[in-house]
Structures are given as C-alpha cells and as structure tokens.
Amino acid sequence: MISKQPHVVIVTARCRVTRQLFGLRFEEVQAGRWVADWAFVLNETVSRREGYDRTTITGQFGLDAAYPGCPYCGATSLVKCGCGKVSCWDQQDRTVTCPWCGDRGEIRGTIESLDAGGDR
C-alpha cells in the first residue's frame, strides 16, 4: 500500500514586535483548505535558498489548535499586509504596522492567498 504524502508548504513571515523572520508550516488538509501547525525561527539566507516565496497557494487558511504562535513574541494569529507579506498578530490591535514595508492599516477581510515554497 502506498501512503500519500501530505501537501506541505512553508510561508515566510515576520514578527510584528522584533521584525525577525520566521517560517510557517501550512498543510493542505482538504482541497483548498490550508492549516498552519508549526512556526519556527528562519534564517533569511535559508529562506531565499529554499525559495519559500516562489509559489502562491490559494484557498481558506486557518490555524491548528496545536499552532504554537510566533517564535519571538508568542502572538497566535496572522495578518497579511497589502504588500503581500505575512506577520504575526496578537488579535488585540485593530490597526497594525507591517514589519516588512512599514505601512499602517486596519485589520479587515480574510487571507485568500499566500506566497509559499515547498517543504522537503
């Protein structure tokens, strides 16, 4: 019997507090339904080499109950800026500043796509 490998990708994010880079592991649990179940410190050189922004995934996005939160500040949610980049979010502040581009905006809508790369 052949076991099916899970469809897993890595999304690059930044901590909104420290501006440090981290990776998010998303698994496609159903067609078009992605769940983040892990977050880890990520080196920028490794991120570029691995191409963690070369693919775009679309669908519905959620967080697994076991998702540990941002490895730097512990925030347990995510936000995507108009610049297309992802950062952690504490679910308290309704207006946030993007740690990637510096734009400031109000939280609204849902995430429908993310830039990602394969997880080997």
Backbone as CSV, one residue per row, in Angstrom:
resi,resn,N_x,N_y,N_z,CA_x,CA_y,CA_z,C_x,C_y,C_z
1,MET,0.841,-1.176,0.000,0.000,0.000,0.000,0.891,1.246,0.000
2,ILE,0.581,2.182,-0.859,1.347,3.418,-0.960,0.669,4.483,-0.105
3,SER,1.466,5.110,0.776,0.894,6.178,1.603,1.038,7.507,0.869
4,LYS,0.030,8.314,0.984,0.027,9.626,0.332,0.776,10.625,1.195
5,GLN,1.728,11.326,0.587,2.469,12.365,1.291,1.582,13.594,1.455
6,PRO,1.634,14.238,2.611,0.832,15.451,2.784,1.372,16.587,1.914
7,HIS,0.482,17.452,1.477,0.891,18.641,0.716,1.220,19.717,1.729
8,VAL,2.514,19.999,1.882,3.011,20.915,2.900,3.844,22.002,2.228
9,VAL,3.666,23.243,2.676,4.465,24.365,2.180,4.935,25.206,3.362
10,ILE,5.931,26.021,3.103,6.445,26.959,4.105,6.156,28.382,3.627
11,VAL,5.606,29.181,4.515,5.329,30.594,4.258,6.271,31.402,5.152
12,THR,6.896,32.418,4.578,7.797,33.281,5.336,7.009,34.424,5.965
13,ALA,7.278,34.696,7.236,6.588,35.761,7.973,7.609,36.543,8.798
14,ARG,7.170,37.674,9.327,7.987,38.478,10.244,7.203,38.725,11.517
15,CYS,7.939,38.772,12.622,7.352,39.127,13.912,7.049,40.627,13.900
16,ARG,5.859,41.006,14.295,5.467,42.421,14.308,6.181,43.196,15.405
17,VAL,6.706,42.486,16.417,7.399,43.131,17.540,8.897,43.257,17.264
18,THR,9.543,42.150,16.908,11.003,42.134,16.733,11.452,42.325,15.283
19,ARG,10.541,42.155,14.342,10.811,42.222,12.906,11.688,41.060,12.429
20,GLN,11.870,40.054,13.254,12.673,38.889,12.891,11.859,37.954,11.995
21,LEU,12.568,37.248,11.119,11.960,36.326,10.175,11.600,35.009,10.849
22,PHE,10.465,34.432,10.456,10.135,33.079,10.879,9.354,32.364,9.792
23,GLY,9.336,31.048,9.871,8.627,30.231,8.893,7.352,29.678,9.479
24,LEU,6.366,29.504,8.620,5.085,28.903,9.000,4.889,27.662,8.148
25,ARG,4.603,26.555,8.776,4.332,25.313,8.041,2.824,25.201,7.854
26,PHE,2.396,25.195,6.592,0.987,25.001,6.259,0.811,23.650,5.594
27,GLU,-0.216,22.929,5.996,-0.561,21.665,5.366,-1.950,21.780,4.767
28,GLU,-2.088,21.276,3.552,-3.402,21.264,2.912,-4.163,20.049,3.441
29,VAL,-5.134,20.294,4.311,-5.865,19.209,4.968,-7.055,18.725,4.147
30,GLN,-7.548,19.580,3.271,-8.573,19.254,2.279,-8.255,20.125,1.075
31,ALA,-8.796,19.801,-0.071,-8.519,20.598,-1.270,-8.864,22.069,-1.009
32,GLY,-7.844,22.928,-1.099,-8.041,24.358,-0.911,-8.205,24.813,0.525
33,ARG,-7.967,23.935,1.488,-8.066,24.298,2.911,-6.710,24.053,3.564
34,TRP,-6.053,25.160,3.948,-4.699,25.124,4.497,-4.712,25.448,5.981
35,VAL,-3.922,24.682,6.750,-3.848,24.885,8.201,-2.388,25.006,8.620
36,ALA,-2.074,26.089,9.370,-0.730,26.260,9.920,-0.646,25.483,11.225
37,ASP,0.390,24.655,11.346,0.522,23.850,12.562,1.877,24.008,13.245
38,TRP,2.746,24.859,12.682,4.075,24.999,13.253,4.654,26.336,12.828
39,ALA,5.429,26.961,13.695,6.163,28.189,13.391,7.575,28.021,13.942
40,PHE,8.564,28.496,13.192,9.950,28.278,13.588,10.829,29.430,13.137
41,VAL,11.899,29.673,13.874,12.883,30.695,13.522,13.468,30.326,12.161
42,LEU,13.638,31.332,11.311,14.100,31.093,9.952,15.180,32.109,9.587
43,ASN,16.255,31.625,9.036,17.363,32.457,8.566,17.031,32.989,7.174
44,GLU,17.294,34.281,6.914,16.961,34.884,5.621,17.683,34.211,4.462
45,THR,18.928,33.819,4.660,19.682,33.144,3.601,19.026,31.818,3.254
46,VAL,18.636,31.072,4.266,17.967,29.782,4.048,16.645,30.004,3.327
47,SER,15.902,31.012,3.749,14.612,31.306,3.126,14.770,31.578,1.635
48,ARG,15.748,32.384,1.266,15.988,32.697,-0.148,16.423,31.449,-0.907
49,ARG,17.344,30.694,-0.323,17.859,29.490,-0.985,16.750,28.461,-1.215
50,GLU,15.870,28.303,-0.233,14.800,27.316,-0.330,13.632,27.795,-1.201
51,GLY,13.584,29.094,-1.513,12.531,29.612,-2.376,11.162,29.607,-1.731
52,TYR,11.118,30.007,-0.467,9.859,29.970,0.269,8.840,31.007,-0.192
53,ASP,9.133,31.708,-1.290,8.158,32.670,-1.820,7.931,32.469,-3.315
54,ARG,8.279,31.310,-3.832,8.209,31.072,-5.273,6.863,30.557,-5.761
55,THR,5.986,30.182,-4.872,4.689,29.624,-5.223,3.622,30.407,-4.494
56,THR,2.429,30.459,-5.071,1.297,31.071,-4.384,0.268,29.986,-4.122
57,ILE,-0.179,29.893,-2.882,-1.249,28.960,-2.543,-2.519,29.772,-2.298
58,THR,-3.650,29.202,-2.671,-4.926,29.894,-2.511,-5.908,28.981,-1.793
59,GLY,-6.928,29.593,-1.214,-7.969,28.825,-0.540,-8.345,29.447,0.773
60,GLN,-8.731,28.597,1.704,-9.062,29.018,3.058,-7.883,28.699,3.958
61,PHE,-7.614,29.619,4.908,-6.461,29.459,5.784,-6.902,29.488,7.236
62,GLY,-6.319,28.592,8.027,-6.621,28.548,9.444,-5.400,28.148,10.237
63,LEU,-5.582,28.102,11.547,-4.512,27.699,12.455,-4.947,26.459,13.201
64,ASP,-4.086,25.481,13.264,-4.338,24.256,14.016,-4.393,24.581,15.504
65,ALA,-5.142,23.804,16.263,-5.214,24.012,17.716,-3.835,23.908,18.359
66,ALA,-2.929,23.150,17.742,-1.580,22.977,18.286,-0.602,24.047,17.798
67,TYR,-1.053,24.992,16.972,-0.159,26.032,16.463,0.472,26.765,17.651
68,PRO,1.817,26.827,17.706,2.484,27.388,18.886,2.562,28.917,18.930
69,GLY,2.259,29.586,17.835,2.384,31.043,17.800,3.750,31.477,17.321
70,CYS,3.914,32.784,17.215,5.175,33.369,16.760,6.314,32.931,17.677
71,PRO,7.435,32.465,17.106,8.550,32.021,17.946,9.248,33.159,18.695
72,TYR,8.927,34.407,18.386,9.556,35.543,19.056,8.654,36.176,20.117
73,CYS,7.405,36.493,19.762,6.533,37.210,20.702,5.364,36.374,21.205
74,GLY,5.137,35.213,20.605,4.066,34.338,21.053,2.689,34.650,20.488
75,ALA,2.553,35.685,19.650,1.248,36.025,19.066,0.695,34.812,18.321
76,THR,-0.589,34.553,18.495,-1.175,33.323,17.974,-2.069,33.506,16.752
77,SER,-1.914,34.605,16.043,-2.681,34.796,14.820,-1.782,35.435,13.767
78,LEU,-2.315,35.573,12.558,-1.545,36.093,11.435,-2.326,37.179,10.719
79,VAL,-1.593,38.055,10.054,-2.190,39.101,9.233,-1.360,39.230,7.960
80,LYS,-2.034,39.542,6.860,-1.344,39.761,5.584,-1.525,41.220,5.190
81,CYS,-0.429,41.881,4.902,-0.419,43.289,4.513,-0.779,43.427,3.031
82,GLY,-1.126,44.621,2.632,-1.357,44.911,1.228,-0.126,44.682,0.373
83,CYS,1.073,44.697,0.990,2.310,44.423,0.254,2.450,42.932,-0.062
84,GLY,1.549,42.116,0.496,1.562,40.686,0.215,2.300,39.844,1.232
85,LYS,2.911,40.475,2.219,3.703,39.743,3.213,2.884,39.460,4.474
86,VAL,3.320,38.449,5.214,2.622,37.972,6.402,3.403,38.327,7.659
87,SER,2.673,38.633,8.726,3.289,38.847,10.036,2.377,38.271,11.110
88,CYS,2.920,38.149,12.301,2.121,37.671,13.420,1.191,38.793,13.877
89,TRP,0.151,38.422,14.605,-0.837,39.392,15.085,-1.372,38.919,16.429
90,ASP,-1.517,39.829,17.368,-1.957,39.485,18.724,-3.471,39.448,18.890
91,GLN,-4.227,39.708,17.848,-5.690,39.718,17.849,-6.287,40.805,18.729
92,GLN,-5.480,41.740,19.205,-5.985,42.818,20.046,-5.992,44.135,19.295
93,ASP,-4.864,44.506,18.704,-4.760,45.764,17.984,-5.497,45.653,16.654
94,ARG,-6.432,46.554,16.406,-7.169,46.547,15.139,-6.410,47.294,14.043
95,THR,-5.448,48.131,14.432,-4.596,48.830,13.480,-3.167,48.361,13.720
96,VAL,-2.517,47.922,12.658,-1.164,47.373,12.785,-0.214,48.015,11.783
97,THR,1.079,47.947,12.091,2.128,48.404,11.188,2.858,47.174,10.657
98,CYS,2.969,47.085,9.350,3.619,45.935,8.719,5.124,45.969,8.992
99,PRO,5.699,44.864,9.523,7.140,44.824,9.774,7.964,44.654,8.494
100,TRP,7.330,44.437,7.367,8.019,44.301,6.081,8.163,45.655,5.383
101,CYS,7.034,46.364,5.219,7.050,47.580,4.407,6.800,48.864,5.207
102,GLY,6.346,48.737,6.451,6.102,49.900,7.286,4.729,50.536,7.133
103,ASP,3.917,50.049,6.190,2.563,50.590,6.044,1.738,50.283,7.283
104,ARG,0.816,51.181,7.570,-0.063,51.029,8.730,-1.497,50.933,8.224
105,GLY,-2.264,49.992,8.763,-3.637,49.832,8.322,-4.483,49.095,9.320
106,GLU,-5.775,49.108,9.053,-6.752,48.441,9.912,-6.952,47.004,9.443
107,ILE,-7.102,46.102,10.392,-7.330,44.694,10.087,-8.744,44.537,9.530
108,ARG,-8.843,43.878,8.355,-10.151,43.588,7.777,-10.001,42.478,6.749
109,GLY,-11.088,41.797,6.463,-11.091,40.763,5.441,-10.471,39.462,5.893
110,THR,-10.268,38.586,4.939,-9.659,37.283,5.197,-8.513,37.062,4.222
111,ILE,-7.600,36.211,4.594,-6.477,35.865,3.722,-6.974,34.851,2.705
112,GLU,-6.732,35.130,1.414,-7.179,34.242,0.352,-6.034,33.601,-0.423
113,SER,-4.809,34.156,-0.269,-3.641,33.566,-0.931,-2.394,33.927,-0.150
114,LEU,-1.377,33.073,-0.270,-0.097,33.286,0.392,1.031,32.854,-0.525
115,ASP,2.158,33.559,-0.493,3.352,33.131,-1.187,4.027,32.063,-0.342
116,ALA,4.429,30.981,-0.978,4.960,29.853,-0.228,6.003,29.113,-1.049
117,GLY,6.607,28.123,-0.430,7.561,27.261,-1.103,7.433,25.857,-0.548
118,GLY,7.952,24.888,-1.265,7.855,23.502,-0.854,8.657,23.204,0.403
119,ASP,8.194,22.219,1.135,8.907,21.742,2.317,9.439,20.362,1.977
120,ARG,10.748,20.211,2.061,11.349,18.918,1.678,11.356,17.966,2.824
